Structure formats: C-alpha cells, structure tokens
C-alpha cells in the first residue's frame, strides 16, 4: 500500500500559497532541490529557503479569499437600454432590456450567446457615441444572432 505524502487539506483551515514573481519560483525550486541533496533525510523549512533566495519575506496569498473574489458577482454594466450582469458561479449572463414603453425584460444567456450578440451591442454603442437613439429590434437581432428570442418567456 502506498501513502500519499501530502495530507488532505483541512477545509476549516485557510489554504495559503506564496506569491512569486518572474523566475522566483524556479530559483526557489532549485534551492530546495539543492538543500535536500546536501541535507538528505533532514526536514526542510521552505519558508526559510524562500527568504534566503528572495531576500525578502515571502508574500502569502489566502487561496480561499482569492476563490471568493473570483466568484463574487461584479456590478452590472449599463449600455443604453441594456443592463449586463455576469454570474460567475453559473458562468451565465443576465441581460436586461428596457423597452420604449419602459418595461424591463430580463433573460439569461450563456457566454457563447453573449459573444454572438456583440454586433448588436456594437451597433448600440456606435449610436450612443453619436448621441443618437439606437433604433433596433432587439428580439429580431437576437433571433438573427443566436437563433432564439431570449425574452419570449418574459412577457
């Protein structure tokens, strides 16, 4: 039976990684290999090796905090009549559209669908930059660009 030399991480304890720049990771790895070769069987203190190689205190990064930031919902963006929201945990977009009569329609779209809708957003942006009202049939543009009306179940 073989045993994994790495213990299973305790989810209750913070998981830290060191932030290394440029070739620092390579230099630290080489120093660790050299130290283990010169001191076989002795426990190694990687933090001290990093201090020696880097000439500074290594910077710890809380992995759980980075994961929380990565999945945090960024604020919505407004583009003319559109409100775009990214839902990172689901890898989906929420697309809000305010109609001429003031109603707001909301649809959920995939990343691929949002990419395919970029010509519609470019058209709206061009008109807004010229202080013109972007006259566009959003439903027709969606059908042309992604093959469906994402707002059909909204009304």
C-alpha positions, 0 to 999 in steps of 0.5 A: 500500500502506498501513502500519499505524502501530502495530507488532505487539506483541512477545509476549516483551515485557510489554504495559503500559497506564496506569491512569486514573481518572474523566475522566483519560483524556479530559483526557489525550486532549485534551492530546495532541490539543492538543500535536500541533496546536501541535507538528505533525510533532514526536514526542510523549512521552505519558508526559510529557503524562500527568504534566503533566495528572495531576500525578502519575506515571502508574500502569502496569498489566502487561496480561499479569499482569492476563490471568493473574489473570483466568484463574487458577482461584479456590478452590472454594466449599463449600455443604453437600454441594456443592463449586463450582469455576469454570474460567475458561479453559473458562468451565465449572463443576465441581460436586461432590456428596457423597452420604449414603453419602459418595461424591463425584460430580463433573460439569461444567456450563456457566454457563447450567446453573449459573444454572438450578440456583440454586433448588436451591442456594437451597433448600440454603442456606435449610436450612443457615441453619436448621441443618437437613439439606437433604433433596433429590434432587439428580439429580431437581432437576437433571433438573427444572432443566436437563433432564439428570442431570449425574452419570449418567456418574459412577457 
